[in-house]
């Protein structure tokens, strides 16, 4: 439980950081970066949840 939460937190933060630094400094750029962040973070958490659960049950 705690390990997965930490991994998810770092992953979402890293994705948001990359999207925020790479966006255009306009309202449209920030809006697009926010949308990309939510989509990418959701997919990353879903994939990581699958991988981490498989790893934890195999041990």
RAURWO-V442232 format. One record per residue. N is the residue number from 0. RES is the residue in one small letter. PHI is phi in degrees with one decimal (999 if undefined). Layout:
n=N res=RES phi=PHI
n=N res=RES phi=PHI
This chain:
n=0 res=x phi=999
n=1 res=x phi=-71.7
n=2 res=x phi=-63.4
n=3 res=x phi=-63.2
n=4 res=x phi=-62.2
n=5 res=x phi=-65.1
n=6 res=x phi=-62.1
n=7 res=x phi=-62.7
n=8 res=x phi=-61.8
n=9 res=x phi=-64.3
n=10 res=x phi=-64.1
n=11 res=x phi=-63.7
n=12 res=x phi=-63.2
n=13 res=x phi=-64.5
n=14 res=x phi=-63.1
n=15 res=x phi=-63.1
n=16 res=x phi=-61.9
n=17 res=x phi=-63.6
n=18 res=x phi=-67.7
n=19 res=x phi=-68.1
n=20 res=x phi=-70.8
n=21 res=x phi=-93.7
n=22 res=x phi=-87.4
n=23 res=x phi=-75.7
n=24 res=x phi=-81.1
n=25 res=x phi=-129.0
n=26 res=x phi=-57.8
n=27 res=x phi=-68.6
n=28 res=x phi=-65.4
n=29 res=x phi=-66.7
n=30 res=x phi=-62.4
n=31 res=x phi=-64.7
n=32 res=x phi=-65.5
n=33 res=x phi=-64.5
n=34 res=x phi=-62.9
n=35 res=x phi=-61.7
n=36 res=x phi=-61.8
n=37 res=x phi=-63.7
n=38 res=x phi=-65.6
n=39 res=x phi=-64.9
n=40 res=x phi=-66.8
n=41 res=x phi=-63.0
n=42 res=x phi=-66.9
n=43 res=x phi=-65.3
n=44 res=x phi=-65.4
n=45 res=x phi=-61.7
n=46 res=x phi=-66.7
n=47 res=x phi=-65.2
n=48 res=x phi=-60.9
n=49 res=x phi=-62.1
n=50 res=x phi=-65.7
n=51 res=x phi=-65.7
n=52 res=x phi=-65.1
n=53 res=x phi=-62.1
n=54 res=x phi=-66.7
n=55 res=x phi=-70.3
n=56 res=x phi=-80.5
n=57 res=x phi=-83.5
n=58 res=x phi=-81.7
